[in-house]
């Protein structure tokens, strides 16, 4: 296991700063210092990655003191936001992307925004809670991963976000597989909660992926300046990311279509089960209706009722109830009301279906 070379010396003494990492011209990482913060945005070899904790009240004043940041970049880093977006102005890319939080057990289901501002010589990121992509890239850099530019570092973070979304989509697909197996095994009620949870997660994930696709697609529409190496690098980065995210968006659309088909099939099975129960209830109710009428008739407190003076009156009344129920059953069978298996199975054995009419059309 490769040791983290940056684990111990990442205490730069900067208020609100989680770490500051300096990359040389070859893309090798080493611990940064407060002097790198003062020189942020100035011409230099390599670049600097500054990561801030917005829960620290000292982070906001620190962002305001960084002269290399534009007003829009400062807003992206510290102001409240509720959607993913990108903004490219004054040769500086800023915005926010939605990512999953990271706990000690790994990525969590909760999401939050990763804020960033990128120039040719620096990358500033900020967050309120530990983010999965930032911690993963920070660990990779600590193990010696070479990062050539801030845009390459941004691409690594975004690629990690897309990979996490892809893994989540695969887990949703596995949940749909289990639900489909239960539906095939005629255990629709067991599949119902599993399918419902999977559809809910799929809708949330589809919204997140759709927002990410539309956000990254805007990078391909930045002003075309052939003399700007930053613009060219940004467009190439955007092209690769958009291709990756659009492929994931198509997979999510396929998952949602599959979820709708499974839901329709599940609803059909549940409707059949409900119809079967209603059929049994209807037959039982119909058979007991004559007996109910007989008992109600003999229960009237009137004179001269049949069998009221007979010692065997209860027996006679019972026979009448049974006879009435049997007569109703016979009539129901004669009219085909008790045939729950369909006309095909009710056909007498040995009988053949009627032949189709002969084709008498002339040629």
C-alpha positions in Angstrom: 0.0 0.0 0.0 1.5 3.3 -1.1 2.0 5.8 1.8 0.4 9.2 1.6 3.4 11.6 1.2 1.2 14.7 1.9 -0.6 13.4 5.0 1.7 15.0 7.7 2.8 18.3 6.2 -0.6 19.6 5.1 -0.9 22.1 7.9 -0.2 25.4 6.3 -1.6 27.5 9.2 -4.1 29.3 6.9 -7.4 30.0 8.6 -10.3 28.1 7.0 -7.9 26.1 4.8 -8.0 22.3 4.8 -5.0 22.0 2.6 -2.9 23.7 0.0 -0.9 21.6 -2.4 1.8 22.9 -4.8 2.4 21.1 -8.1 5.6 21.6 -10.0 6.1 21.9 -13.8 6.1 18.1 -14.1 2.8 17.7 -12.1 4.3 16.3 -8.9 2.6 17.3 -5.7 4.2 18.7 -2.6 2.9 20.5 0.5 2.2 24.2 0.0 2.6 27.1 2.4 1.1 30.5 3.1 3.5 32.1 0.6 1.8 30.1 -2.2 -1.5 31.6 -1.1 -0.1 35.1 -1.4 1.3 34.3 -4.9 -2.0 32.8 -6.1 -2.8 33.9 -9.7 0.8 35.1 -10.4 2.9 33.6 -13.2 4.7 30.6 -12.0 5.8 27.1 -12.9 3.1 24.5 -12.0 0.0 25.4 -10.1 -1.6 25.4 -6.6 -4.6 23.6 -5.3 -6.3 25.4 -2.4 -9.2 23.6 -0.6 -11.3 25.5 1.9 -13.8 24.5 4.6 -16.9 26.8 4.5 -18.1 25.7 7.9 -15.1 27.7 9.3 -16.2 31.3 9.6 -12.7 32.4 8.7 -13.0 30.9 5.2 -15.3 33.6 3.8 -12.9 36.5 4.7 -10.1 34.5 3.2 -11.9 34.1 -0.1 -12.5 37.9 -0.2 -8.8 38.6 0.2 -7.7 36.4 -2.8 -7.1 39.0 -5.4 -6.8 36.5 -8.3 -10.6 35.7 -7.9 -13.2 37.6 -9.8 -16.5 38.6 -8.2 -18.4 35.7 -9.9 -15.8 33.3 -8.6 -16.1 34.6 -5.1 -19.9 34.2 -5.3 -19.5 30.7 -6.5 -17.2 29.8 -3.6 -19.1 31.3 -0.7 -22.7 32.3 -1.6 -25.7 30.0 -1.2 -26.5 28.0 -4.3 -29.2 25.5 -5.2 -28.2 24.1 -8.6 -25.3 23.0 -10.6 -23.8 25.6 -12.9 -20.6 26.8 -14.7 -19.5 30.3 -15.5 -16.5 31.3 -17.6 -15.4 34.9 -17.6 -12.1 36.8 -17.3 -10.3 33.6 -18.3 -11.5 32.1 -15.0 -13.9 29.1 -14.7 -16.1 29.0 -11.6 -19.3 27.2 -10.5 -20.6 24.3 -8.5 -21.1 20.6 -9.1 -23.3 18.2 -7.1 -21.4 15.3 -5.4 -22.1 12.7 -2.8 -20.9 13.3 0.8 -18.1 11.0 2.1 -18.2 9.3 5.5 -15.9 6.9 7.2 -17.8 4.0 5.5 -17.4 5.6 2.1 -19.7 7.7 -0.2 -23.1 8.4 1.4 -26.5 8.9 -0.2 -26.6 12.6 0.8 -25.4 15.1 -1.7 -23.9 18.6 -1.5 -22.2 21.1 -3.8 -18.5 21.2 -4.6 -17.6 24.8 -5.4 -14.6 25.7 -7.5 -12.7 28.4 -9.3 -10.0 27.5 -11.9 -7.3 29.5 -13.6 -4.2 28.4 -15.5 -2.2 28.7 -12.3 -4.5 27.6 -9.5 -7.6 25.6 -8.5 -9.6 26.8 -5.5 -12.3 24.4 -4.1 -14.6 24.8 -1.2 -17.2 22.7 0.5 -19.4 22.5 3.6 -19.2 18.7 4.1 -16.6 16.1 3.1 -17.0 15.4 -0.5 -16.3 12.0 -2.2 -14.5 13.3 -5.3 -12.2 15.7 -3.4 -11.1 13.2 -0.9 -10.5 10.5 -3.6 -8.4 12.9 -5.7 -6.5 14.1 -2.6 -5.6 10.5 -1.8 -4.5 9.8 -5.3 -2.3 12.9 -5.4 -0.8 11.9 -2.0 0.1 8.5 -3.5 2.1 10.2 -6.3 -0.4 10.7 -9.1 0.9 13.2 -11.7 -1.4 16.1 -12.5 -0.3 18.4 -15.3 -2.7 21.3 -14.9 -5.6 22.7 -12.9 -7.9 21.7 -15.8 -6.6 18.1 -15.5 -7.3 18.1 -11.8 -10.8 19.4 -12.4 -11.3 16.6 -15.0 -10.2 14.0 -12.5 -12.7 15.3 -9.9 -15.5 15.4 -12.5 -14.6 11.9 -13.8 -14.7 10.6 -10.2 -18.2 12.1 -9.8 -19.4 10.5 -13.0 -17.8 7.1 -12.0 -19.7 7.3 -8.6 -22.9 8.0 -10.4 -22.2 5.1 -12.7 -21.7 2.8 -9.8 -24.9 4.0 -8.2 -26.7 3.4 -11.5 -25.3 -0.2 -11.5 -26.7 -0.7 -8.0 -30.1 0.5 -9.1 -29.9 -1.9 -12.0 -29.2 -4.8 -9.7 -32.2 -3.8 -7.6 -34.3 -3.9 -10.7 -32.9 -7.3 -11.4 -34.0 -8.6 -8.0 -37.5 -7.0 -8.4 -37.8 -8.6 -11.9 -36.9 -12.0 -10.4 -39.6 -11.6 -7.8 -42.2 -10.6 -10.4 -41.4 -13.6 -12.5 -41.7 -15.8 -9.4 -45.3 -14.4 -8.9 -44.1 -12.6 -5.7 -45.2 -9.2 -6.9 -46.0 -7.9 -3.4 -42.4 -8.6 -2.3 -41.1 -6.8 -5.3 -43.2 -3.7 -4.7 -41.1 -2.0 -2.1 -37.9 -2.9 -3.8 -39.1 -1.5 -7.1 -40.5 1.6 -5.5 -37.2 2.4 -3.8 -35.2 1.7 -7.0 -37.5 4.1 -9.0 -37.1 6.8 -6.4 -33.3 6.5 -6.5 -33.3 6.4 -10.3 -35.3 9.6 -10.6 -33.0 11.4 -8.2 -29.9 10.1 -10.0 -31.4 11.0 -13.4 -31.9 14.6 -12.3 -28.4 14.8 -11.0 -26.9 13.4 -14.2 -29.1 15.6 -16.4 -28.0 18.7 -14.5 -24.4 17.6 -14.9 -24.7 17.0 -18.6 -26.3 20.3 -19.3 -23.7 22.1 -17.1 -20.7 20.5 -18.7 -22.1 21.0 -22.2 -21.8 24.8 -21.7 -18.0 24.5 -21.6 -18.0 23.5 -25.2 -19.6 26.8 -26.2 -17.0 29.2 -24.7 -15.5 31.8 -27.0 -13.2 30.4 -29.6 -9.8 32.0 -29.1 -7.1 30.0 -31.0 -4.4 31.9 -29.2 -5.6 31.0 -25.8 -4.1 27.7 -24.5 -6.5 27.8 -21.6 -9.5 28.0 -23.8 -8.3 25.1 -26.0 -7.5 23.0 -22.9 -10.9 23.7 -21.4 -12.8 22.8 -24.6 -10.9 19.5 -24.9 -11.6 18.8 -21.2 -15.3 19.6 -21.7 -15.5 17.4 -24.8 -14.3 14.4 -23.0 -16.5 15.0 -19.9 -19.6 15.6 -22.0 -19.0 12.4 -23.9 -18.7 10.5 -20.7 -21.7 12.0 -19.0 -24.0 11.7 -22.1 -23.2 8.0 -22.2 -24.3 7.7 -18.5 -27.4 9.8 -19.2 -28.4 7.3 -21.9 -27.9 4.4 -19.5 -30.1 6.1 -17.0 -32.8 6.7 -19.5 -32.7 3.0 -20.3 -33.0 2.2 -16.6 -36.0 4.5 -16.2 -37.7 2.9 -19.2 -37.1 -0.5 -17.7 -38.4 0.6 -14.3 -41.7 1.8 -16.0 -42.1 -1.5 -17.7 -41.5 -3.4 -14.5 -44.0 -1.1 -12.7 -46.6 -1.8 -15.4 -46.0 -5.5 -15.2 -46.2 -5.4 -11.4 -49.4 -3.4 -11.5 -50.9 -6.0 -13.9 -50.0 -8.8 -11.5 -51.4 -7.0 -8.5 -54.6 -6.3 -10.5 -55.0 -10.0 -11.3 -54.5 -10.9 -7.7 -57.1 -8.3 -6.7 -59.5 -9.6 -9.3 -59.1 -13.2 -8.1 -59.8 -12.2 -4.5 -62.9 -10.2 -5.7 -64.1 -13.2 -7.7 -63.9 -15.5 -4.7 -65.6 -12.9 -2.5 -68.3 -12.5 -5.1 -69.0 -16.2 -5.4 -69.1 -16.8 -1.7 -71.4 -13.8 -1.2 -73.7 -15.0 -3.9 -73.9 -18.5 -2.5 -74.7 -17.2 1.0 -77.3 -14.7 -0.2 -80.2 -17.3 -0.4 -79.4 -18.7 3.0 -79.3 -15.2 4.4 -82.7 -14.5 2.9 -84.1 -17.8 4.4 -82.7 -17.1 7.9 -84.1 -13.5 7.7 -87.5 -14.8 6.6 -87.8 -17.3 9.4 -86.4 -14.8 11.9 -89.4 -12.5 11.5 -91.5 -12.2 14.7 -94.8 -13.0 13.0 -97.5 -15.6 13.4 -98.1 -18.6 11.2 -94.5 -18.8 10.0 -93.7 -22.2 8.3 -92.3 -24.8 10.7 -92.8 -22.5 13.7 -94.8 -25.1 15.5 -92.8 -28.2 14.4 -90.2 -29.9 16.5 -88.0 -30.4 13.5 -88.3 -26.7 12.2 -84.6 -26.1 12.5 -83.8 -29.1 10.4 -86.4 -28.0 7.7 -85.1 -24.5 7.6 -81.5 -25.8 7.3 -82.5 -28.0 4.4 -84.2 -25.0 2.7 -81.0 -22.9 3.1 -78.9 -25.7 1.6 -81.3 -26.3 -1.2 -81.4 -22.5 -2.0 -77.6 -22.2 -2.0 -77.4 -25.4 -4.2 -79.9 -24.0 -6.6 -78.0 -20.8 -6.9 -74.7 -22.7 -7.5 -76.4 -24.8 -10.2 -77.7 -21.7 -11.9 -74.3 -20.0 -11.7 -72.5 -23.0 -13.2 -75.1 -23.2 -15.9 -74.6 -19.6 -16.8 -70.8 -19.9 -16.6 -70.4 -17.5 -13.7 -68.2 -19.8 -11.8 -65.8 -20.4 -14.6 -62.6 -18.7 -13.4 -60.2 -20.5 -15.7 -61.6 -19.1 -19.0 -63.6 -20.5 -21.8 -60.6 -22.5 -23.1 -60.3 -24.7 -20.0 -64.1 -25.0 -19.5 -64.5 -26.7 -22.9 -65.4 -30.4 -22.5 -62.5 -32.8 -23.0 -62.3 -34.2 -26.5 -64.1 -31.3 -28.0 -62.4 -29.3 -30.7 -62.5 -25.6 -31.2 -64.8 -24.6 -34.1 -63.0 -24.5 -37.4 -62.5 -21.1 -39.0 -64.9 -20.2 -41.9 -63.7 -21.3 -45.3 -62.3 -18.6 -47.5 -64.8 -18.3 -50.3 -63.3 -15.3 -51.9 -62.7 -15.6 -55.6 -59.5 -14.9 -57.3 
